[in-house]
């Protein structure tokens, strides 16, 4: 299963404007379960928080966010047909009161549906605010890029998504690790490993879990590859980006 992560702006999700929606067949959220059958279509998430729901998709699809003000508001999806778990993440600096995540059947833009998220402001939220317990792994690790600048990889949400940022703190990419059912696993970070000048981000999925695939969108993968990051040192094994 090829996994896909999409974000706002040039990150994991593209921001759709109202003009892009004009003229398309627009469904009420969750009204056509023959195309997209969401576990929930109306959520409330705090800034800096996340939520996961089930999805059964009839076709391969893409996802976009409408109304987000933060580059750290994004969804983690597979982009493939079938039953799966998807996650919505709200940036700690998100100022919008609500956003909509729009799902489009690939090559059939007229077939679409959406999930609405009401956003609750939280003074306690932030990147990496909910990390792994002390002694079991890092919630943040440094990564050195070929231009000698140092970025960071940080656990976000419920510790099941990693966001990679540059030296200025701008998010370059995000990824997760899924099990065989497509559910995202909780992660632990370690220090970045370098082999022959190529970097691998150290990630562990915890005792008793089996990682089946890396969930990353192709544009995010490219952002990391050009910065010398070839994949993950996942549970003690080197795994290239899919």
Secondary structure in CASP SS format (residue, H / E / C, confidence):
PFRMAT SS
TARGET T0000
AUTHOR 0000-0000-0000
METHOD secondary structure of the structure
MODEL  1
X C 1.00
X C 1.00
X E 1.00
X E 1.00
X E 1.00
X E 1.00
X E 1.00
X C 1.00
X C 1.00
X C 1.00
X C 1.00
X C 1.00
X C 1.00
X C 1.00
X E 1.00
X C 1.00
X C 1.00
X H 1.00
X H 1.00
X H 1.00
X H 1.00
X C 1.00
X C 1.00
X C 1.00
X C 1.00
X C 1.00
X C 1.00
X C 1.00
X C 1.00
X C 1.00
X C 1.00
X C 1.00
X C 1.00
X C 1.00
X C 1.00
X E 1.00
X E 1.00
X E 1.00
X C 1.00
X C 1.00
X C 1.00
X E 1.00
X E 1.00
X E 1.00
X E 1.00
X E 1.00
X C 1.00
X C 1.00
X C 1.00
X E 1.00
X E 1.00
X E 1.00
X E 1.00
X E 1.00
X E 1.00
X E 1.00
X E 1.00
X C 1.00
X C 1.00
X C 1.00
X E 1.00
X E 1.00
X E 1.00
X E 1.00
X E 1.00
X E 1.00
X C 1.00
X C 1.00
X C 1.00
X C 1.00
X C 1.00
X C 1.00
X C 1.00
X E 1.00
X E 1.00
X E 1.00
X E 1.00
X C 1.00
X C 1.00
X C 1.00
X C 1.00
X E 1.00
X E 1.00
X E 1.00
X E 1.00
X E 1.00
X E 1.00
X E 1.00
X E 1.00
X C 1.00
X C 1.00
X C 1.00
X C 1.00
X C 1.00
X C 1.00
X C 1.00
X C 1.00
X E 1.00
X E 1.00
X E 1.00
X E 1.00
X E 1.00
X E 1.00
X E 1.00
X E 1.00
X C 1.00
X C 1.00
X E 1.00
X E 1.00
X E 1.00
X E 1.00
X E 1.00
X E 1.00
X E 1.00
X E 1.00
X E 1.00
X E 1.00
X E 1.00
X E 1.00
X E 1.00
X C 1.00
X C 1.00
X C 1.00
X C 1.00
X C 1.00
X C 1.00
X C 1.00
X C 1.00
X C 1.00
X C 1.00
X C 1.00
X C 1.00
X C 1.00
X C 1.00
X C 1.00
X C 1.00
X C 1.00
X E 1.00
X C 1.00
X E 1.00
X E 1.00
X E 1.00
X E 1.00
X E 1.00
X C 1.00
X C 1.00
X C 1.00
X C 1.00
X C 1.00
X E 1.00
X E 1.00
X E 1.00
X E 1.00
X E 1.00
X E 1.00
X E 1.00
X C 1.00
X C 1.00
X C 1.00
X C 1.00
X E 1.00
X E 1.00
X E 1.00
X E 1.00
X E 1.00
X C 1.00
X C 1.00
X C 1.00
X C 1.00
X C 1.00
X E 1.00
X E 1.00
X E 1.00
X E 1.00
X E 1.00
X E 1.00
X E 1.00
X E 1.00
X C 1.00
X C 1.00
X C 1.00
X C 1.00
X C 1.00
X E 1.00
X C 1.00
X C 1.00
X C 1.00
X E 1.00
X E 1.00
X C 1.00
X C 1.00
X C 1.00
X E 1.00
X E 1.00
X E 1.00
X C 1.00
X C 1.00
X E 1.00
X E 1.00
X E 1.00
X E 1.00
X E 1.00
X E 1.00
X E 1.00
X C 1.00
X C 1.00
X C 1.00
X C 1.00
X C 1.00
X C 1.00
X C 1.00
X C 1.00
X E 1.00
X E 1.00
X E 1.00
X C 1.00
X C 1.00
X H 1.00
X H 1.00
X H 1.00
X H 1.00
X H 1.00
X H 1.00
X H 1.00
X H 1.00
X C 1.00
X C 1.00
X C 1.00
X E 1.00
X E 1.00
X E 1.00
X E 1.00
X E 1.00
X E 1.00
X C 1.00
X C 1.00
X E 1.00
X E 1.00
X E 1.00
X E 1.00
X C 1.00
X C 1.00
END
